[in-house]
């Protein structure tokens, strides 16, 4: 090698070493200069890993709940290389975060599962237009028209479970995760895409898309682009396009935008609703008197095929669904990232590690803000000492003062969030859940097939149920189903 070439290599090595040293210094200095350094939180166990290994071991949701309980309504923690995350259950802070999309947005990262749909993209022109265009499709009038699909598929699931019971004798052990997953997939296929997945058909071939969902959520990782799965199993989507020509330009979406929403609505509309309904059935097994009282109300309706208005006219059904969604939120947390530095106001002050009372929290650009949905829904300061108890009667009482300040699109619970990026399909989910619970509880008595302490929850986008002693079987909720005889 010539001396000049060696000199070039040496120069590059020096530059690389300086870059590494600068990055290392940034990592070391970051917590010293951080505006969150005096905010309460767990001590950082590792400069390199932060608390990431704890999340992998304990589970993000459970650890987050424990920290909120221990450190209060504001806290912070570190992940890889001293990168900070801020967590709060303060309702004023959450309102500020959720209503200032110009400051706190989605990370903008593309998800292999969800692509660039509404759940992933920033609140800018790319996602604002699709949301604006699609909002009318989720209004009361549209959901009223779809209710017959919800009821039809609920009745089909009821008949399948009844057949299993008859084959087995007086009762049968049934996995609610499997049945409800197939039912909600059929619903989203028909109501969203006019496509019949036929998942519930016992004589049909196994549905490959439903199996793909099970693999994704059972294993906890995304192995391939979700849109490729859809195109593989639904040939029509390969030429899915924005066909309507009589729509004004400001109401049109590009083919790319339309395709981006397909995985979102299938994953969110199918998986989150089936998970929420599964936990509702679980809650009813743990509260036999609630189940009895609910059934009594439902049997007072003189039809198996109620309309949306008839479902909404059942107060105890509404209370049961609301309370289940509060206690067992299917999506336990979400996040925003600060696109610029900001001062977050607080409804309640906190005492920092220096003993100073603080009425706001400063965050710098790039800070991840964790929105702990489940922690807010179970916060004792908001809901009282029985916040973790499934008690539908609380919705027959006066709303707690603290709950009234929760930034929510529905009923003061945080499950569907609030602000301009609140869940666009909350009405769809609520009526679908009501239709399923209406149909199944009228027909069956439910009990848990395993001890309650054997049921555990694991979050893979949604908080799915598992049997601790049967983890290899994947997500399941084994129920003993017995026909109800009046």
Order of alpha helices (4+ residues) and beta strands (2+ residues): alpha-alpha-alpha-beta-beta-alpha-beta-alpha-alpha-beta-alpha-alpha-alpha-alpha-alpha-alpha-alpha-alpha-beta-beta-beta-beta-alpha-alpha-alpha-beta-beta-beta-beta
